[in-house]
């Protein structure tokens, strides 16, 4: 399974409706409304890279209210209990 984080700029007056429409797209597992540089963040979970391109370009980008998207593909996850990803400062 491949996870992608899609940052979405949306028309300000239509954020709730746009978020719901993006959440209804097949392949999207979660959508978050945000304050900051982007309006929405969608989590896409698919089986291969080609499906990411299809979900983002053919489905999410065509949702009314979506102005722009940027896709970030996640390769590895980390947690506070993950000793492999840990680091220290000093000795």
C-alpha positions in Angstrom: 0.0 0.0 0.0 1.3 3.5 -0.9 0.3 6.5 1.1 0.3 10.0 -0.3 -0.4 13.3 1.3 -2.1 15.8 -1.0 -2.1 19.4 -0.1 -5.1 21.2 -1.5 -5.8 24.9 -2.1 -9.5 25.4 -2.3 -11.9 28.3 -3.0 -12.4 29.9 0.4 -16.2 30.0 0.2 -16.5 26.3 -0.6 -14.0 24.6 1.7 -16.6 22.4 3.6 -18.3 21.2 0.4 -14.9 20.7 -1.4 -13.6 18.7 1.6 -16.6 16.5 1.6 -16.4 15.9 -2.2 -12.7 15.1 -1.9 -13.4 12.7 1.0 -15.9 10.9 -1.3 -13.2 10.2 -4.0 -12.3 6.5 -4.2 -8.7 6.1 -2.8 -9.0 9.0 -0.4 -9.0 7.7 3.2 -9.1 11.0 5.2 -9.4 14.8 4.6 -8.4 17.5 7.0 -9.3 21.2 7.0 -6.3 23.3 7.9 -5.2 26.7 8.9 -2.0 27.8 7.2 -0.5 27.5 3.8 -3.0 25.0 2.5 -6.8 24.7 3.0 -7.1 20.9 3.0 -4.9 17.8 3.4 -6.1 14.5 1.9 -4.6 11.2 2.7 -4.6 8.9 -0.4 -4.0 5.1 0.1 -3.6 3.1 -3.1 -1.8 0.0 -4.4 0.6 1.5 -6.9 2.1 4.8 -8.1 0.0 5.0 -11.2 -3.2 5.0 -9.1 -1.8 8.0 -7.1 -1.6 9.9 -10.4 -5.1 8.9 -11.4 -6.6 9.7 -8.0 -5.0 13.1 -7.8 -5.1 14.3 -11.5 -8.3 12.7 -12.7 -10.4 12.8 -9.5 -9.2 15.3 -6.8 -8.1 18.0 -9.3 -11.5 17.9 -11.0 -13.5 18.3 -7.7 -15.4 21.7 -7.9 -13.6 24.1 -5.6 -10.1 22.6 -5.9 -7.7 25.3 -7.1 -4.4 23.6 -6.8 -2.8 20.4 -5.4 0.7 19.3 -4.4 1.3 15.6 -3.8 3.9 14.2 -1.3 4.4 10.4 -1.3 5.2 8.8 2.1 7.9 6.2 2.0 8.4 5.5 5.7 6.6 6.3 9.0 8.1 7.2 12.3 6.9 7.2 15.9 8.3 8.3 19.3 8.8 4.7 20.1 10.8 4.0 17.0 14.4 3.5 18.1 15.7 3.2 14.5 14.6 6.8 13.8 15.8 8.2 17.0 18.6 10.8 17.4 20.4 12.6 20.2 22.1 15.9 20.7 25.5 15.8 22.4 26.8 12.7 24.1 
